[in-house]
Amino acid sequence: MNHHNSLLSRLLPLCLLVFSLQLNRLYAQEKTATPLQKKDPKTFFSKPDLMQIGVYYYPEQWPREQWERDLKNIKKLGFEFTHFAEFAWTFLEPEQGKYDFKWLDDALALAEKEGLKVILCTPTPTPPAWMGEKYPEIYLVDANGRRREHGNRANIAVTNEKYNQFTAQIVTQLAKRYGKNKNVMGWQIDNEPLGTADFSPSARKAFQVWLKTKYQTIEKLNTAWVGSFWSTRYSNFEQILLPNAEIYFEDKLSPHAVLDFKRFTSDAQANFLNKQAEILRTHIDPKQWITTNFTNVIYDADPRSANQMDFITYTMYPVSGQNHLGGDNFRMGSPNKIFEANDYYRSINGVTGVMELQPGQVNWASVNPQLLPGTVHMWISQAFGGGCSFTCTYRYRHPLGSSEMYHEGIVGTDGVTLSTGGKEFVEAIQDMKKLRQEYQPTATYPENLAQRKTGFLWSHDNLWDLENQKQTKYWNTWKHRNTYTSAIKSTAAPMDFITEETNFEDYPFIVAPAYQLIDSKLVAKWTNYVQNGGHLILSCRTGQKDKEGHFFEANWSAPIVPLIGADLDFFDVLVTDVEGTVKAANTLFKWNTWADVLSPKKGTEILATYEDQFYKGKAAAITRKLGKGTVTYIGVESTDGSLEKQLVREVYSRANVAIENLPKGVLVEWRDGFYVAVNYSNEPVTIAMPKASKILVGQNPLQPAQALIWK
């Protein structure tokens, strides 16, 4: 007996070790296998359906006896799907570990009865009160040290271990219960993940781990962060605090630490989403897709890092109290928002959709006006033209109380009467039925569009670094981007947002505005692209720094000098009441924000020169041929973007590519054999189309806030 006990005592640790290794191996295999289970997102949607249209519904917010009436009416109006549970955690888990799915079972059964598919959501943006009461560490802490509390949404620390445990539990419960429900078309993870900077203890600990993984040694971090400056070096990773500008008054923090904190915050948000996707994918039917809905083209989070989504969708509220084009444009919204979101999110893996589209008047903007009649219909048409597989609106019923009670819905406060936006959604649903009848699977991509297809090179790292070191308070990276995307769209060129990993050869034209952070690999790729026949357009602030935000130990922007064929002597910025003048093609343009002053080399052509300041006569924009292609550098930002528009259009024209000349605020897209035009301007516009064209939706001339669809 003693012999057996002795043998057992020796074997038990060995058995446990083997079991542990085997468990780790299985876990590793599962983790490795998970991404392989992702499908081509195009297989989730039927091409002949073109674009499905749906609407949010919140059964937990309305009397149980009204659910059937509401869902029946949603179907009667023509909506094809609805959307449940994104904010319902308190109803799904009213007490810790005690779940209640009966109400959701009933709502799903009613939706199925009425013929409505359902997008089901994980409820992670809104933890229940009991969780914060028992575990206050789950809450996010802002830069001023104030902890978020219960009573709102998006108030959680995504790096907190306890919150991640609760998240894994609720997601697992939902996935097991509804993962094989044939009426669930897909899953939305969280809601509008923002990538909000968190200064909680959980975030500090996670940031230290993130840095250690990236740099491996503290010496490498000190080098990257220039720890020799102001004695800011560290002896170990545990000393590192979260870079918080609110606690410093005299000077700024290290820009390298701030850039890494931005990267970490984005990665933390993506990790929170990706872990939920991995849980879902373990349990759900492969026919159910997984997504999340970022807001527009978001600032604080890089959506591409949420790489376990099958595809990514977006939230869109174009009217936000601003008047971009004057006149009645404040009732139509920014002309840039929807096309940029379409081109950005569709480009990630070929599929996107609008998860939330503004249905009418809202409550949260600085000013909340009524929309111009036709606007909602125009937005839906634009989403279709931009390649969306579905469009969904928030929300079906106008709330009767709480913080969004002034937010319009598809039906008004009586629960049955269509709002103006509701009527326009119904109109768009009828349009889609007509377009489906006209759809021809043999439609081919027009050659004239292929010739002007444009890649827009974009990096959130550049955005964060530029905004952290503006050098002038008037610098706005978003505005700079809008200037160039608008110039491209004025030609009616198809556009994709691309990354440095994209095959550049797929695009006859590439625009990379203010691409500040570069390395030798990217410069070589740009050079090869141009030599092989591509047309590259760069703008001011390009090539100043390496990937960690350091200047090169060389002359200004030295790595791109051989590419652009000019030295960058210096840059200038002007004060509030001073405007400089630039001349291009005998036209004068004003500038104030940024000017790179250029000295062209032999063989480089000057496109624009400075007309005043102490560098009068120096080059502001240049172009040169290199191999079979061209590279153009626009070194100045004009006050209204008109110079950039002229020069960008000139690049297409010099390449002998036919382009359109669309007025500001007018956009034309092609999709599946259909052309779609929308008008955000204040004047009617006649859209050029071949005589044999068949107008399917709208009228030509195209009126403000209207859409035109033809084939």
Order of alpha helices (4+ residues) and beta strands (2+ residues): alpha-beta-alpha-beta-alpha-alpha-beta-alpha-alpha-beta-alpha-alpha-alpha-beta-beta-beta-alpha-beta-alpha-beta-alpha-alpha-beta-alpha-alpha-beta-beta-alpha-beta-alpha-beta-beta-beta-beta-beta-beta-beta-alpha-beta-beta-beta-beta
